[in-house]
Amino acid sequence: MNPARLFFAGLAFLVISTAAQAQTYIRLTGSTAFRANTHSAIRNIMASGHTFAYTGSTFSSANQSIFHGTVGGNPVIIKCSWSGSVDGTNTLSNSVPIAFQPDSVVGTIAGQGSIATVTTSTSDTDVSAPNVSMEDTFQNSTPFNTNPLTETKVGVIGFKWVVNRGFGQLAITVNTIGGSNIYSTASTAALTVGMTVTGPNIPTASKIGSIIDGTQFTLVDSNVGVTSNKNAASTTSGNACVAVAPAPFDNVSPQLVQALFANGRVPLALFTGNAADETLDVWATGRDPGSGTRLITFAESGIGVNSTVVQYQPTISGGAVTSHIPWPAGNFNGIFYTTGNGGQTSGGNLVTSMTATTSSINGYYVSYMSTNDAVTAINGGAKELSYNGAYYTLDRVRNGQYPFWCYQHVAYRTSIPAPEKAVADTLANQILTVDSPVLLSSMRVGRASDGGLITPNY
């Protein structure tokens, strides 16, 4: 072979090999409702020995995270910055720069929490346009259709209606039996079955127990279980706790939530059918316009995806709402909203509202959230509501009896470079086959649009 040709052939091989080993960056944004599943899928596609770090108290609910490792033998850094599905469609399709964790945040193999949140004033900040997004919605359901994205359906996720922890509060003293998960209380006069009890000496992450036995007024640790009757001897001094009765209704319908979110509040009597409840209220609260959870909720319930609604912003102190106002006007990454039409930027923030008590507002909050966030809220004392008489179950979603669900998509720009596309496609396949809460392959029904008619797949 000609020496010159041999040289250039060797050079070409070197360039190709170098490209194959070059650092690939995935900057991932979008759905907060699906972030726990996405975090799991990212770890599953990365080779053993990868590291990760995240902001906040838990990995599953972190608003930002970063992963260093290899995918398919190639070095990859995956950065997540979750702001909502609709906002993700906006920032991805329009190449809007957002804040990600800098490369210097490496974490550990076991993970590292409570790292510093990136701000634009930090010298080591990564403010970049995302190249992949997790979408609860079809792009054509959002206002951001100018630059079409490649969307791959990878699974199904459900949602729930919930009502906040409770209205009135009852101060009680609860004793721990020998430091175990057994409790007693001196007086049971005002306690009723179904109350949730919270306090510093109930040894659970959420500090919540429930009264389930009307005779013994047993307090049950939501994570552990066993307790004793009110007469058990205590070996530790009592601690002040608060018992709260749950909301006196169990169901919502499309007509009820349409009326509620159009006005911001309606009389409790509409939910209970009890004329005595006409002086109490149910208040609307929820997510901001960048949220896919909000879009899906408004599509499914008939509120309307582009409707202007009234949602309330609570002020919370010591686990109780002290006041609230219609959500102030503002904008997020170029998504503008009028007074009342805003909301929480993540499901985790909404959980805080739904696990607070609401004596100060003379009523209850009703809201919508993903099943992942609903688990946290319910463990914190909120109550799940049935939707048109049906509660969420996996089988009801799969068979079409529970319509409050959507498809999850992995989306990227059509111009995405091949190395980034390869990682995105690997992630999509991992979710499709393993990490979606409801696998597409298990669905016996489908729909052609967000909130659209459900039809059989058979």
N, C-alpha and C positions, 0 to 999 in steps of 0.2 A: 504493500500500500504506500502511496505517496506520503512522505513524512508530514507534509503540511496537513493532509487530510486526517492522518492519524492524530495529529495534535488537536485539530478542531473536533474530531470525534470524541477524544478524551475530555476536552473542555465541555462539550455538550453534556456528556455523562456526569461530569462534576456539577454542572449547573442544575441538572435534573435531580441529582441526589441531594444537593443542598436545599433545593426547593421542597423536596419531600420531607426534610427534617426541619424546615423553617417553623418558627413559632406561629401557630394559628390562634387568632383571637375570636372568641364568640362573645359578643356583648348582647345579652339577652334581657328583654323587658316584657311587659304585658301583664297578664292575669295574676292578680294576687290570690284569687280563689284557687288557682292551680299550682301555686308555687311549691307547696309541700311535695306534690307528686313530681314536679319538675326537678326539685332538688334531689329527690331519690333517684330519678332517672339519670341525672348527670353523674352521680356517684356510681351508678351501675354500669355506665359506658366507659368510665375511666379505669385504667389499669390499677392493680393493687399498688399501694404506696402513695397515691395521690394525696394532696393536702387540701384543706378548705377552711375558710373562716367566714364569719357572718356578723351582721349587726343585730343588736337586740338580745332578748333573753332566751329565745328558742330558735333552733335551726329551721323548723318547719314554717315559722311565721316571720322570718327575717326579711326585711325590706331590701337589704343588699347582701350579697354573698360573692365569694370568689373561690375558684377551684384551680389548682395547678396540677397538671399530670399529663398523661398521654392517652390518646384515643386512636386505636388502630396502629399503635406503634409510633405515632407522630406527636410531638409536644404541643399541648393545647392549654391555653388559659381561658376559662369560661367565667365571665363576670355577669352577675344578675343585678338588675335594678328594677324592682317591681313597682308599678304605678297605676295599674289597671289596664284591662284589655283594650278599651277604646283609645286610651292615651297611648298604649303601645302601638296600635295601628297608626295613629297619628305620627308618633316620633319615628317609627320605622319607615313608613311610606314617604314621609316628607324629610327624612334625614335630619331630624331635630336633635342637636346634642343634648345629652343628659348626663348626670353624674354617676360614675361607677367607682368602685374601689380601685386604688392604684395598684400597679404590679407588685409594689414592695410589700403589700399585705399578703403573707404567705400562709399563715395559720399552721396547723399541725395535722397529722394523720387522723387524730381523734377529733379534730374540729376545735375551733376557738370562737367563743362568743364575745359580745360586747366590745367589738373593735370600733374605732372612731368612724362616724359617718362622714362621708366625703362632703366638703363644701368647696365652692368655686374659689375661695380665698386660700385654700391649701396649696402649697407649692408642688406637692406630689399628686395632684388631682388628675384623674382621667375623666375629662368631659368630652364625650364622643357620641356620635350617632349610633344607635343600636343596629345590629345586622340580622337579628332573629327576634321574633316575638311570639309569645304564647297568646292565642286569641280565644276568648269565650264565644266570640261572635263572628259571623261572616263579614268580610270587609264591606260588602255592599249594604250592610245594615247601619254602618257608621257614616258620618259626614266626610270621611277621608278616603275618597275614591279616585282622586286625580291620578295617582300613581299606583296601578294595579300590582298586587303582591301575589306570589305563589303561595297558596294555602293548601296544607295537607291535613285532612281530618285524622286525628290520632286517638280519639276517645270521646267519652261522654262524662259530663259532670252534672250533679244535681244540686238543687238549692232548696232552702227551707224558709218558711215564715216563722218568726219567733216574736215573743212578747217578753219584755224585760223582767227582771228578777221579782219585783213585787212593789206594792204601793205603800202599805203601812209597815212600821217597824215595831218590834216588841223587844225590849231589853230583858235578857235573862242571864242567869249565871249557870254555866255548864262546867261540870267537873270531869276530869279525866281519871279513869280507874287505873291506878298503878302505872301511869304512863302509856297505857295500851290504847287501842281504838275502841274503848268502852267508855260511855259517858253517862252522867246522871245529872238531873237538875232538881232543885228543891221544890219548885212549884210548877205545875202543869196546867194551871187554871185557864190560861188564855192560849194554850198551844193546840193546834189542830193538825190533822193528818195532811201531808203535802207541803207544809211549811219548809222552807230552806233555812238553815241555821249557819251563820258564819261567825268566826271568831278566832282568836290567836291560838287557842289550845286544841283546835281540831286539826290533827296532823295530816293534812292533805295539801297538795300544791295550791289548790284554789281556796282552801280553808272553808269548804262547804260540806255540810251534812244535811240529811233530810229526815223529817219525822214521818215514819211509815206505819206506826202502830198506834191506833187511837186509844188503846187501853193502857199500854205501857209507855207511850210516847217515846218510842225508840229513836235515837239519833243514829243514822247510818252514814258512815264515811262513804262518800261517793266512789272512792277508789278501792276501799278495803272491804268494808261491809259490816262486821258483827258488832252489836252493842247490847246493852242490858236495860233492865227496866229502871224506872225513876227512883226506886228504893235502894239501889245498889250503893254499897259503902264507898266513899271516895277517900283516896289516899293522897290527893293533891288539892291545893286550894283552888277555888273556882275562878274562872275568868269571865269577864263581861263578853257576852255574845249578843247577836241580833237575830231574831227569828222574823221571817217575812212570809206572809201568805201569798201564794201565786195568784196571777190574774184570774178572774172568774169566767174566762171563756177559753175555748179550745180550738176554734176553727176560724178561718177567713175565707172569703169568697171573692171572685173578681170584682163584683159590684161594690163590696165593702172597701176594698183597697183602692178602687178608683175614686170613691168619694173621699176617703181618708187623705190620699196624696194630692188630690186636687185642692183641698182646703187646708191641709196641715193638721187638722184635728176634727173629730166628730164625737158625739156623745157616746159614752160607754154603753148606753142602753141599746145602741144599734148592734153591738156585738153580743150582748147578753139576752136581749129581749125583756129585760126587767126595767119597768118604769122608774123604779127607785134609783137606777143608775144614770138618770138623765142629767144629774148635777156633776157627774164625773166625766172625764175625757179619755180618749185614746189619741195619742199624738204620733205623727209620722216622723221618722228619722231614717237615715240611710246613707248611701254612697254618693260621691261626686259624679259629674257627667263624664269623667274619664274612665268610669268603671264598666266593665263588661257585665258584671253581676247586676248592676242597675239596668243596663240596656235589656238584658234577657228578662229580668223581672217585669219591666214595663211592657215588653213585647208580649210575654206570655199572659199577663193579667189584663191586658187591654187598656192599661194606662196610656200607652203610646210612647214609642221610643224617643220621639222628639218633643214630648210634652214638657211644659214648664210646670213644676210641682212646688209644693211647700214642704220642706223638711226642716226639722229643728236641730239646732246645735246646742248640746247641753254643756253646762259647767258642772264638773264633778269634784267633790271633795269628800274624802273618807268613805268612798264607796257609795255615796248618795248624790243624786242630782240636786244642786242648790238653786239653779235657775236655768233658763234656756231662752233662745231667741231664734227667729227664722234665720237660716244660714246666710251670713253676709255675702254680698256679691263679690265676685273675684274672677281669677282665671288661673289655669294650670297648664303650663306648656302650650299656651295659645288657645286653650279651650275656655271660653268666657261663659259665665253664668250670672243670672240676676239674683236678687235677694230671695232667699228661700229655696233656690234651685241648686244650691251647692250641697256638699255632704262630706263624709269622711273619705280620706284618700286611700284607706286600706280596710280590709275586713277585720284586721286585728284591732284597729282603733274603734270600729263599730262594736266589737265584742265588749269593750270597756263600757260603752253606753248601755248595752243590754244586760250587763251584770250589775248595774247600779240600781238602787231603790229610788222611787220617784214620788215620795210624799209631797215634796215642794211644788210639784206641777199638777197635783190633784188628779192624777191618772196614770196611764201606762204608755210606754213606747211600743210600737209595732214596727218591725223592720224585716228585711230580707237578707240572707247571707248564704254563702256556699256551705255545703255539708261539712267541709273541714272546719270552717270558722264556727259553724253552729255547734259542733261537738264541744269546742272550748266554751262557748257561751252557755250551753246547757249544763256543762260541768260546773260553771260558775253560778248557776241558779236560774238562768233564763228558762223559758218554757217553749218547747216546740209546739207549733200550731198545725193542725191539719189544713190542707188546701182543698176546698170544695169537698170536705169530708174524708179525704184520703191523706194518710201520713206517708212520708217518704220511706220506701224500701227499694233495694236494688231490683227485686223482681218486678215491682210495680213500674219502675222506670223501663226495664227491659221489655215488659209486656204492654206498655202503653196506658196503664191505669193511673199513672202519676205524670202529668205533663210538664212539671216545673224542672226542666233540664235543658242542656244545650250541648252542642258538639264542641270539643276542644281542637284547636288547630295549631300547628307549627307553621309560621309564616316567615318568608324572607323576600327580599327584592329579587326581581328576575335577573339582575346584573351581579348577583352574589358570586364572588370568586370560588373556584372549584374546591380548594381546601376547606373553606368555611361551609360550603354547601354539603360536603361530605360529612362533617361533624353534625350539622343540623339534621341531615337525613338519618344519621345513626341515632341521634336523640329521638327523632320522630318514630323510628321503628321500635326503639326501646319502650316508649310510652304506649304505642299501639299494641304491642304484644305482651307487656308486663305491667307497666306502672300507671295506667289509667284506672281510676276508681271503678269505672264501668267499661269493659272492653267492647270495642265496636263489634267484634265478632260475636258477642253475646246478645246483641240487640235484635229483638224480633220486630221492632218498629223503627220508623225513621221519619224525618221531616225535611222539607226542601229549603226552609228558611227559619230564621230565629223566631220562635213563637208560632211557627206555621202549623198547618194541619198535620196531625200524626197519622201515618198510614202503615199498614203491615209490610214487612220485608219478605213475607212468604206467600 
